[in-house]
Amino acid sequence: MATSDSAQPTASRPGMAFIRIIAILWALFSFAVGFLNMFQLGMMGFPDGYRSPYARDIEWIAEILILACYAQGLYFLVIGFRPRNTTGAKLGMSALAALVLIMLPLRLVWTCPQSAACTFAYEAVFRKAMDHGQGG
């Protein structure tokens, strides 16, 4: 009696071990990125305690993105340990969405002062010149 793919148990589907490993590795990567960015957020500022206006403006954005990074880590960890109906395509699309919606904006927050386009966008949104604490 032949069984269809949907009736086949999740653990015995071909490639399921690979999907689980990739999901767990992405979760660990997400936790590491969140931790390193939380550390960077805590170290923001100058030794005398001064924080630039740019640092104060982006702090809440960075905190939300870091929490989203931890949330995606938990999501992929759950997928890694309980991969119900998860396929490589679903996992890939989830990872791509997490990369575009969380990881790239988080990276952009820290590198914005070095980009002319980002500086222009910052000045248009906040209606003030970018002051990230680097003198001329």
DSSP file with accessible surface (Angstrom, degrees, kcal/mol):
  #  RESIDUE AA STRUCTURE BP1 BP2  ACC     N-H-->O    O-->H-N    N-H-->O    O-->H-N    TCO  KAPPA ALPHA  PHI   PSI    X-CA   Y-CA   Z-CA
    1    1 A M              0   0  232      0, 0.0     2,-0.2     0, 0.0     0, 0.0   0.000 360.0 360.0 360.0 122.4    0.0    0.0    0.0
    2    2 A A        -     0   0  101      1,-0.0     2,-0.4     0, 0.0     0, 0.0  -0.538 360.0-150.7 -82.4 145.3    1.6    3.3   -1.1
    3    3 A T        -     0   0  102     -2,-0.2     2,-0.1     2,-0.0     5,-0.0  -0.885  12.5-126.4-114.8 147.2    1.5    6.3    1.1
    4    4 A S     >  -     0   0   66     -2,-0.4     4,-0.9     1,-0.1     3,-0.5  -0.416  29.1-106.2 -83.9 167.9    1.5    9.9    0.0
    5    5 A D  T  4 S+     0   0  124      1,-0.2     3,-0.4     2,-0.2    -1,-0.1   0.851 119.6  54.6 -63.5 -34.5    4.0   12.5    1.2
    6    6 A S  T  4 S+     0   0  111      1,-0.2    -1,-0.2    79,-0.0     4,-0.1   0.801 108.2  49.2 -72.6 -25.0    1.5   14.2    3.5
    7    7 A A  T  4 S+     0   0   68     -3,-0.5    -1,-0.2     2,-0.1    -2,-0.2   0.629  89.8 100.8 -86.3 -12.0    0.7   10.9    5.2
    8    8 A Q  S  < S-     0   0   54     -4,-0.9     5,-0.1    -3,-0.4    -3,-0.0  -0.489  87.0-101.3 -74.2 137.6    4.4   10.1    5.8
    9    9 A P    >   -     0   0   88      0, 0.0     3,-0.7     0, 0.0     4,-0.5  -0.270  27.3-123.3 -58.6 146.6    5.6   10.9    9.3
   10   10 A T  G >  S+     0   0   36      1,-0.2     3,-1.1     2,-0.2     6,-0.1   0.879 106.6  55.0 -60.3 -42.0    7.5   14.1    9.6
   11   11 A A  G 3  S+     0   0   82      1,-0.2    -1,-0.2     5,-0.1     6,-0.1   0.780 108.8  47.6 -67.4 -25.3   10.7   12.6   11.1
   12   12 A S  G <  S+     0   0   67     -3,-0.7    -1,-0.2     4,-0.1    -2,-0.2   0.416  80.1 117.4 -99.7   1.5   11.1   10.1    8.2
   13   13 A R  S X  S-     0   0   45     -3,-1.1     3,-1.8    -4,-0.5     4,-0.3  -0.453  78.2 -98.4 -65.4 142.3   10.6   12.4    5.3
   14   14 A P  T 3  S+     0   0  116      0, 0.0    -1,-0.1     0, 0.0    -2,-0.1  -0.353 106.5  14.8 -62.6 136.6   13.7   12.7    3.1
   15   15 A G  T 3> S+     0   0   46     -3,-0.1     4,-2.1    72,-0.0     5,-0.2   0.456  86.4 121.4  82.6  -1.2   15.8   15.7    3.9
   16   16 A M  H <> S+     0   0    4     -3,-1.8     4,-2.6     1,-0.2     5,-0.2   0.885  71.9  55.0 -65.5 -35.4   14.1   16.5    7.2
   17   17 A A  H  > S+     0   0   71     -4,-0.3     4,-2.5     1,-0.2    -1,-0.2   0.921 108.2  49.6 -63.3 -39.9   17.4   16.2    9.1
   18   18 A F  H  > S+     0   0  142      2,-0.2     4,-2.6     1,-0.2     5,-0.2   0.925 110.6  49.5 -63.9 -43.9   18.9   18.8    6.8
   19   19 A I  H  X S+     0   0   16     -4,-2.1     4,-2.5     1,-0.2    -2,-0.2   0.917 111.5  49.5 -61.8 -42.7   16.0   21.2    7.3
   20   20 A R  H  X S+     0   0   82     -4,-2.6     4,-2.4     2,-0.2    -1,-0.2   0.922 111.4  48.4 -63.8 -42.5   16.2   20.7   11.1
   21   21 A I  H  X S+     0   0   97     -4,-2.5     4,-2.7     2,-0.2     5,-0.2   0.934 112.4  48.2 -64.0 -45.1   19.9   21.4   11.1
   22   22 A I  H  X S+     0   0   67     -4,-2.6     4,-2.6     1,-0.2     5,-0.2   0.920 111.8  50.1 -62.4 -42.8   19.5   24.6    9.0
   23   23 A A  H  X S+     0   0    0     -4,-2.5     4,-2.2    -5,-0.2    -1,-0.2   0.925 112.5  46.4 -62.5 -43.2   16.7   25.8   11.2
   24   24 A I  H  X S+     0   0   43     -4,-2.4     4,-2.5     2,-0.2    -2,-0.2   0.914 112.4  50.4 -67.9 -39.4   18.7   25.3   14.3
   25   25 A L  H  X S+     0   0   98     -4,-2.7     4,-2.5     1,-0.2    -2,-0.2   0.913 110.6  49.2 -64.6 -40.0   21.8   27.0   12.8
   26   26 A W  H  X S+     0   0   55     -4,-2.6     4,-2.6    -5,-0.2    -1,-0.2   0.898 110.1  52.1 -66.1 -37.2   19.7   30.0   11.7
   27   27 A A  H  X S+     0   0    0     -4,-2.2     4,-2.5     2,-0.2    -2,-0.2   0.936 110.6  46.8 -63.2 -44.9   18.3   30.2   15.2
   28   28 A L  H  X S+     0   0   99     -4,-2.5     4,-2.4     1,-0.2    -2,-0.2   0.908 112.2  50.9 -63.4 -40.3   21.8   30.2   16.7
   29   29 A F  H  X S+     0   0   99     -4,-2.5     4,-2.7     2,-0.2    -2,-0.2   0.922 110.0  50.3 -61.5 -42.6   22.8   32.8   14.2
   30   30 A S  H  X S+     0   0    0     -4,-2.6     4,-2.6     1,-0.2    -2,-0.2   0.914 111.0  48.1 -63.0 -43.9   19.8   35.0   15.1
   31   31 A F  H  X S+     0   0   55     -4,-2.5     4,-2.6     2,-0.2    -1,-0.2   0.904 112.4  49.4 -63.9 -40.5   20.6   34.7   18.8
   32   32 A A  H  X S+     0   0   48     -4,-2.4     4,-2.8     2,-0.2     5,-0.2   0.929 111.9  47.6 -65.0 -43.9   24.2   35.6   18.2
   33   33 A V  H  X S+     0   0   26     -4,-2.7     4,-2.4     2,-0.2     5,-0.2   0.926 113.4  48.8 -62.9 -43.5   23.3   38.6   16.1
   34   34 A G  H  X S+     0   0    0     -4,-2.6     4,-2.3    -5,-0.2    -2,-0.2   0.928 112.9  47.4 -61.4 -44.3   20.8   39.8   18.7
   35   35 A F  H  X S+     0   0  128     -4,-2.6     4,-2.5     2,-0.2    -2,-0.2   0.938 112.9  47.7 -64.0 -46.4   23.3   39.4   21.5
   36   36 A L  H  X S+     0   0  105     -4,-2.8     4,-2.4     1,-0.2    -1,-0.2   0.891 114.0  47.3 -65.1 -36.4   26.1   41.2   19.6
   37   37 A N  H  X S+     0   0   19     -4,-2.4     4,-2.5    -5,-0.2    -1,-0.2   0.861 110.2  51.9 -73.7 -34.0   23.8   44.1   18.7
   38   38 A M  H  X S+     0   0   74     -4,-2.3     4,-2.2    -5,-0.2    -2,-0.2   0.909 111.0  49.1 -65.0 -39.5   22.5   44.3   22.3
   39   39 A F  H  X S+     0   0  121     -4,-2.5     4,-1.5     2,-0.2    -2,-0.2   0.931 111.6  48.6 -63.3 -44.1   26.1   44.5   23.4
   40   40 A Q  H  < S+     0   0   83     -4,-2.4     4,-0.3     1,-0.2    -2,-0.2   0.897 110.0  52.0 -64.5 -37.8   26.8   47.2   20.8
   41   41 A L  H >< S+     0   0   13     -4,-2.5     3,-1.0     1,-0.2    -1,-0.2   0.904 109.1  50.2 -65.0 -39.1   23.7   49.1   21.9
   42   42 A G  H 3< S+     0   0   66     -4,-2.2    -1,-0.2     1,-0.2    -2,-0.2   0.793 110.9  49.1 -69.1 -26.7   24.9   49.0   25.5
   43   43 A M  T 3< S+     0   0  131     -4,-1.5    -1,-0.2    -5,-0.1    -2,-0.2   0.401  83.7 123.3 -92.7   3.2   28.3   50.3   24.5
   44   44 A M    <   +     0   0   43     -3,-1.0     2,-0.2    -4,-0.3    -3,-0.0  -0.400  53.8  38.0 -68.5 139.2   26.9   53.2   22.5
   45   45 A G  S    S-     0   0   37     -2,-0.1     6,-0.2     6,-0.0     5,-0.1  -0.657  90.3 -60.8 117.9-173.4   28.1   56.6   23.5
   46   46 A F    >   -     0   0   80      4,-2.3     3,-2.5    -2,-0.2    87,-0.0  -0.701  47.2-103.9-109.5 161.9   31.3   58.2   24.7
   47   47 A P  T 3  S+     0   0  142      0, 0.0    -1,-0.1     0, 0.0    -2,-0.0   0.801 119.9  58.0 -57.7 -27.2   33.3   57.5   27.9
   48   48 A D  T 3  S-     0   0  133      2,-0.1    -3,-0.0     1,-0.1     0, 0.0   0.462 122.8-103.8 -83.8   1.6   31.9   60.6   29.6
   49   49 A G  S <  S+     0   0   59     -3,-2.5     2,-0.2     1,-0.3    -1,-0.1   0.348  73.7 141.9  96.8  -5.7   28.4   59.4   29.1
   50   50 A Y        -     0   0   99     -5,-0.1    -4,-2.3     1,-0.0     2,-0.4  -0.491  31.6-165.1 -72.0 134.6   27.4   61.6   26.2
   51   51 A R        -     0   0   76     -6,-0.2    82,-0.1    -2,-0.2     5,-0.0  -0.988  21.3-120.3-119.4 133.7   25.3   60.1   23.6
   52   52 A S     >  -     0   0    9     -2,-0.4     4,-2.2    80,-0.2     5,-0.2  -0.197  24.7-110.7 -67.1 158.8   24.9   61.7   20.2
   53   53 A P  H  > S+     0   0   23      0, 0.0     4,-2.3     0, 0.0     5,-0.2   0.882 120.3  54.6 -57.6 -37.0   21.5   62.8   18.9
   54   54 A Y  H  > S+     0   0   15     77,-2.1     4,-2.2     2,-0.2     5,-0.2   0.934 106.8  50.5 -62.5 -43.3   21.7   60.1   16.3
   55   55 A A  H  > S+     0   0    3     76,-0.3     4,-0.9     1,-0.2    -1,-0.2   0.904 111.7  47.6 -61.9 -40.5   22.3   57.5   19.0
   56   56 A R  H  < S+     0   0  116     -4,-2.2     4,-0.5     1,-0.2    -1,-0.2   0.879 112.1  50.7 -68.1 -35.9   19.3   58.7   21.0
   57   57 A D  H  < S+     0   0   28     -4,-2.3     4,-0.3     1,-0.2    -2,-0.2   0.861 116.3  38.2 -70.3 -36.7   17.1   58.8   17.9
   58   58 A I  H  X S+     0   0    6     -4,-2.2     4,-2.7     1,-0.2     5,-0.2   0.522  89.9  92.1 -95.3  -3.3   17.8   55.2   16.7
   59   59 A E  H  X S+     0   0   51     -4,-0.9     4,-2.4     1,-0.2     5,-0.2   0.927  88.8  45.3 -59.0 -46.8   18.0   53.5   20.1
   60   60 A W  H  > S+     0   0  145     -4,-0.5     4,-2.1     2,-0.2    -1,-0.2   0.875 112.5  51.9 -67.5 -33.8   14.3   52.5   20.1
   61   61 A I  H  > S+     0   0   47     -4,-0.3     4,-2.3     2,-0.2    -1,-0.2   0.935 110.8  47.8 -65.7 -44.6   14.5   51.3   16.5
   62   62 A A  H  X S+     0   0    0     -4,-2.7     4,-2.5     1,-0.2    -2,-0.2   0.904 110.1  52.7 -63.6 -40.2   17.6   49.2   17.4
   63   63 A E  H  X S+     0   0   84     -4,-2.4     4,-2.4    -5,-0.2    -1,-0.2   0.920 109.9  48.0 -62.8 -42.2   15.8   47.7   20.5
   64   64 A I  H  X S+     0   0   96     -4,-2.1     4,-2.3     1,-0.2    -1,-0.2   0.931 113.3  47.5 -64.3 -43.3   12.8   46.7   18.5
   65   65 A L  H  X S+     0   0   23     -4,-2.3     4,-1.9     2,-0.2    -2,-0.2   0.876 110.8  51.6 -67.4 -35.1   14.9   45.0   15.8
   66   66 A I  H  X S+     0   0    0     -4,-2.5     4,-2.2     2,-0.2    -1,-0.2   0.925 110.3  48.4 -67.1 -42.2   17.0   43.2   18.4
   67   67 A L  H  X S+     0   0  110     -4,-2.4     4,-2.4     1,-0.2    -2,-0.2   0.903 110.8  51.3 -64.1 -38.1   13.9   41.9   20.1
   68   68 A A  H  X S+     0   0   30     -4,-2.3     4,-2.6     2,-0.2    -1,-0.2   0.864 107.0  54.7 -64.9 -34.1   12.6   40.8   16.6
   69   69 A C  H  X S+     0   0    0     -4,-1.9     4,-1.8     2,-0.2    -2,-0.2   0.923 109.5  46.0 -65.1 -43.2   15.9   39.1   16.1
   70   70 A Y  H  X S+     0   0   63     -4,-2.2     4,-2.2     2,-0.2    -2,-0.2   0.897 111.6  52.9 -64.9 -39.1   15.5   37.1   19.3
   71   71 A A  H  X S+     0   0   56     -4,-2.4     4,-2.4     1,-0.2    -2,-0.2   0.912 108.6  48.8 -63.9 -42.3   11.9   36.3   18.3
   72   72 A Q  H  X S+     0   0   12     -4,-2.6     4,-2.6     1,-0.2     5,-0.2   0.871 107.9  56.0 -66.7 -32.7   13.0   34.9   15.0
   73   73 A G  H  X S+     0   0    0     -4,-1.8     4,-2.0     2,-0.2    -2,-0.2   0.929 108.9  46.1 -61.6 -43.5   15.6   32.9   16.8
   74   74 A L  H  X S+     0   0  104     -4,-2.2     4,-2.5     2,-0.2    -2,-0.2   0.912 111.3  53.2 -64.3 -41.0   12.9   31.3   18.9
   75   75 A Y  H  X S+     0   0  118     -4,-2.4     4,-2.2     1,-0.2    -2,-0.2   0.943 112.3  42.9 -59.3 -48.8   10.8   30.7   15.9
   76   76 A F  H  X S+     0   0    2     -4,-2.6     4,-2.3     2,-0.2    -1,-0.2   0.823 110.8  56.4 -71.0 -28.8   13.5   28.9   14.0
   77   77 A L  H  X S+     0   0   48     -4,-2.0     4,-1.8    -5,-0.2     5,-0.2   0.926 108.0  48.0 -65.9 -41.9   14.5   26.9   17.1
   78   78 A V  H  X S+     0   0   93     -4,-2.5     4,-2.6     1,-0.2    -2,-0.2   0.925 111.9  49.7 -63.2 -43.1   10.9   25.7   17.4
   79   79 A I  H  < S+     0   0   14     -4,-2.2    -1,-0.2     1,-0.2    -2,-0.2   0.903 109.2  53.8 -61.7 -38.2   11.0   24.7   13.7
   80   80 A G  H  < S+     0   0    0     -4,-2.3    -1,-0.2     1,-0.2    -2,-0.2   0.856 118.1  33.2 -66.0 -35.0   14.3   22.9   14.3
   81   81 A F  H  < S+     0   0  122     -4,-1.8    -1,-0.2     1,-0.2    -2,-0.2   0.713 133.9  26.4 -95.6 -21.3   13.0   20.8   17.1
   82   82 A R     <  +     0   0  148     -4,-2.6     2,-2.1    -5,-0.2    -1,-0.2  -0.565  69.3 176.2-138.5  73.9    9.4   20.4   15.9
   83   83 A P    >   +     0   0    8      0, 0.0     3,-1.4     0, 0.0     2,-0.2  -0.258  10.6 176.4 -81.7  57.5    9.4   20.7   12.1
   84   84 A R  T 3  S-     0   0  156     -2,-2.1     3,-0.1     1,-0.3    -2,-0.1  -0.437  72.3 -17.2 -66.8 125.0    5.7   19.9   11.4
   85   85 A N  T 3  S+     0   0  107     -2,-0.2     2,-0.5     1,-0.2    -1,-0.3   0.765  96.7 149.9  52.7  28.6    4.9   20.3    7.7
   86   86 A T    <   -     0   0   14     -3,-1.4     2,-0.3    -7,-0.1    -1,-0.2  -0.817  23.1-174.2 -93.7 131.0    8.1   22.3    7.1
   87   87 A T     >  -     0   0   57     -2,-0.5     4,-2.5    -3,-0.1     5,-0.2  -0.742  40.3-106.0-114.4 169.1    9.7   22.1    3.7
   88   88 A G  H  > S+     0   0   43     -2,-0.3     4,-2.7     1,-0.2     5,-0.2   0.879 121.1  52.8 -61.5 -36.3   12.9   23.5    2.5
   89   89 A A  H  > S+     0   0   75      2,-0.2     4,-2.6     1,-0.2    -1,-0.2   0.925 109.7  47.1 -67.1 -43.5   11.0   26.1    0.5
   90   90 A K  H  > S+     0   0  113      2,-0.2     4,-2.3     1,-0.2    -2,-0.2   0.917 114.4  47.5 -63.1 -43.2    9.1   27.3    3.5
   91   91 A L  H  X S+     0   0   12     -4,-2.5     4,-2.6     2,-0.2    -2,-0.2   0.920 112.3  49.8 -64.4 -43.0   12.2   27.4    5.6
   92   92 A G  H  X S+     0   0   39     -4,-2.7     4,-2.5    -5,-0.2    -2,-0.2   0.908 111.7  47.4 -62.7 -42.9   14.1   29.3    2.9
   93   93 A M  H  X S+     0   0  124     -4,-2.6     4,-2.6     2,-0.2    -1,-0.2   0.897 112.2  50.4 -66.4 -38.3   11.3   31.9    2.5
   94   94 A S  H  X S+     0   0   33     -4,-2.3     4,-2.4    -5,-0.2    -2,-0.2   0.920 112.4  46.5 -64.5 -43.3   11.1   32.3    6.3
   95   95 A A  H  X S+     0   0   20     -4,-2.6     4,-2.4     2,-0.2    -2,-0.2   0.906 112.6  50.1 -66.5 -40.0   14.8   32.9    6.5
   96   96 A L  H  X S+     0   0   92     -4,-2.5     4,-2.6     2,-0.2     5,-0.2   0.925 111.2  48.7 -64.5 -42.6   14.8   35.3    3.5
   97   97 A A  H  X S+     0   0   45     -4,-2.6     4,-2.9     1,-0.2     5,-0.3   0.920 112.2  48.8 -62.8 -42.3   11.9   37.3    5.1
   98   98 A A  H  X>S+     0   0    9     -4,-2.4     4,-1.9     1,-0.2     5,-1.9   0.902 111.7  50.3 -64.5 -38.6   13.8   37.4    8.4
   99   99 A L  I  <>S+     0   0   65     -4,-2.4     5,-2.7     3,-0.2    -2,-0.2   0.944 117.3  38.4 -63.8 -46.6   16.9   38.5    6.6
  100  100 A V  I  <5S+     0   0   76     -4,-2.6    -2,-0.2     1,-0.2    -1,-0.2   0.886 124.2  37.7 -75.1 -38.5   15.2   41.3    4.7
  101  101 A L  I  <5S+     0   0  124     -4,-2.9    -1,-0.2    -5,-0.2    -3,-0.2   0.703 134.6  11.4 -90.2 -20.3   12.8   42.5    7.4
  102  102 A I  I  X5S+     0   0   27     -4,-1.9     4,-1.9    -5,-0.3    -3,-0.2   0.720 123.8  44.7-122.2 -56.3   15.1   42.2   10.5
  103  103 A M  I  ><S+     0   0   16     -5,-1.9     4,-2.2     2,-0.2     5,-0.2   0.924 114.1  46.0 -67.0 -47.6   18.7   41.6    9.8
  104  104 A L  H  ><S+     0   0   98     -5,-2.7     4,-2.5    -6,-0.2    -1,-0.2   0.931 113.8  47.6 -65.7 -45.1   19.3   44.1    7.0
  105  105 A P  H  > S+     0   0   42      0, 0.0     4,-2.0     0, 0.0    -1,-0.2   0.900 111.1  53.3 -61.4 -34.7   17.5   47.0    8.8
  106  106 A L  H  X S+     0   0    1     -4,-1.9     4,-1.0     1,-0.2    -2,-0.2   0.918 111.0  45.7 -64.8 -40.7   19.5   46.2   12.0
  107  107 A R  H  X S+     0   0  157     -4,-2.2     4,-1.5     1,-0.2     3,-0.3   0.896 110.0  55.3 -66.9 -38.2   22.7   46.4   10.0
  108  108 A L  H  X S+     0   0   90     -4,-2.5     4,-1.2     1,-0.2    -2,-0.2   0.856  98.6  62.0 -64.3 -34.8   21.6   49.6    8.4
  109  109 A V  H  < S+     0   0   14     -4,-2.0     3,-0.3     1,-0.2    -1,-0.2   0.907 109.6  40.4 -57.7 -41.1   21.0   51.2   11.8
  110  110 A W  H  < S+     0   0   32     -4,-1.0    -1,-0.2    -3,-0.3    -2,-0.2   0.769 120.8  41.7 -81.8 -26.4   24.6   50.9   12.7
  111  111 A T  H >< S+     0   0   41     -4,-1.5     3,-1.2     1,-0.1     4,-0.4   0.415  82.9 102.4-101.9   3.5   26.1   51.8    9.3
  112  112 A a  G >< S+     0   0    6     -4,-1.2     3,-1.9    -3,-0.3     7,-0.3   0.876  72.5  60.1 -58.1 -42.7   23.7   54.7    8.4
  113  113 A P  G 3  S+     0   0   24      0, 0.0    -1,-0.3     0, 0.0    -2,-0.1   0.788 103.1  53.7 -61.7 -20.9   26.2   57.6    9.2
  114  114 A Q  G <  S+     0   0  145     -3,-1.2     2,-0.5     4,-0.0    -2,-0.2   0.547  96.7  79.2 -87.9  -6.6   28.6   56.3    6.6
  115  115 A S    <>  -     0   0   45     -3,-1.9     4,-2.4    -4,-0.4     5,-0.2  -0.891  63.8-155.8-108.5 127.3   26.0   56.2    3.8
  116  116 A A  H  > S+     0   0   87     -2,-0.5     4,-2.4     2,-0.2     5,-0.2   0.907  97.5  49.7 -65.2 -40.9   25.0   59.4    2.0
  117  117 A A  H  > S+     0   0   76      2,-0.2     4,-2.3     1,-0.2    -1,-0.2   0.915 112.7  46.7 -65.5 -41.0   21.6   58.0    1.0
  118  118 A a  H  > S+     0   0   21      2,-0.2     4,-2.8     1,-0.2    -1,-0.2   0.901 111.1  51.7 -68.4 -39.8   20.8   56.9    4.5
  119  119 A T  H  X S+     0   0   28     -4,-2.4     4,-2.5    -7,-0.3    -2,-0.2   0.919 109.9  50.1 -61.3 -43.2   22.0   60.2    5.9
  120  120 A F  H  X S+     0   0  152     -4,-2.4     4,-2.0     2,-0.2    -2,-0.2   0.925 112.2  47.0 -60.6 -45.2   19.6   62.0    3.5
  121  121 A A  H  X S+     0   0   49     -4,-2.3     4,-2.5     2,-0.2     5,-0.2   0.912 111.3  51.7 -64.0 -41.8   16.7   59.7    4.5
  122  122 A Y  H  X S+     0   0   12     -4,-2.8     4,-2.8     1,-0.2     5,-0.3   0.932 110.7  47.9 -59.7 -46.6   17.5   60.3    8.2
  123  123 A E  H  X S+     0   0   75     -4,-2.5     4,-1.0     1,-0.2     5,-0.4   0.857 112.4  49.6 -66.5 -31.8   17.5   64.0    7.8
  124  124 A A  H  < S+     0   0   52     -4,-2.0    -1,-0.2    -5,-0.2    -2,-0.2   0.903 116.1  41.6 -72.7 -38.7   14.2   63.9    5.9
  125  125 A V  H  < S+     0   0  108     -4,-2.5    -2,-0.2     1,-0.2    -3,-0.2   0.940 125.3  32.3 -74.9 -47.1   12.5   61.7    8.5
  126  126 A F  H  < S-     0   0   64     -4,-2.8    -1,-0.2    -5,-0.2    -3,-0.2   0.525  97.7-133.9 -91.3  -6.6   13.7   63.4   11.6
  127  127 A R  S  < S+     0   0  216     -4,-1.0     2,-0.3    -5,-0.3    -3,-0.2   0.864  71.6  91.2  56.2  41.3   13.9   66.9   10.1
  128  128 A K  S    S-     0   0   88     -5,-0.4    -2,-0.2    -6,-0.3    -1,-0.2  -0.979  83.9 -89.7-155.8 158.4   17.4   67.7   11.5
  129  129 A A        -     0   0   76     -2,-0.3     2,-0.4     1,-0.1    -9,-0.0  -0.386  50.3-101.6 -69.7 146.8   21.0   67.3   10.5
  130  130 A M        +     0   0   26    -11,-0.1     2,-0.5    -2,-0.1    -1,-0.1  -0.571  40.1 178.8 -72.3 125.1   22.7   64.0   11.3
  131  131 A D        +     0   0   71     -2,-0.4   -77,-2.1     1,-0.1   -76,-0.3  -0.900  11.3 163.2-126.0  97.0   24.9   64.4   14.3
  132  132 A H        -     0   0   57     -2,-0.5   -80,-0.2     2,-0.2     3,-0.1   0.200  62.7-100.6-102.6  16.2   26.5   61.1   15.1
  133  133 A G  S    S+     0   0   22      1,-0.2     2,-0.7   -82,-0.1    -2,-0.0   0.474  82.3 127.1  88.0   0.3   29.2   62.5   17.3
  134  134 A Q        -     0   0  134      1,-0.0    -1,-0.2     2,-0.0    -2,-0.2  -0.836  49.4-146.6 -95.2 115.4   32.0   62.4   14.8
  135  135 A G              0   0   77     -2,-0.7    -1,-0.0     1,-0.1    -4,-0.0  -0.151 360.0 360.0 -75.1 169.4   33.7   65.8   14.5
  136  136 A G              0   0  132      0, 0.0    -1,-0.1     0, 0.0    -2,-0.0   0.408 360.0 360.0-112.0 360.0   35.2   67.2   11.4
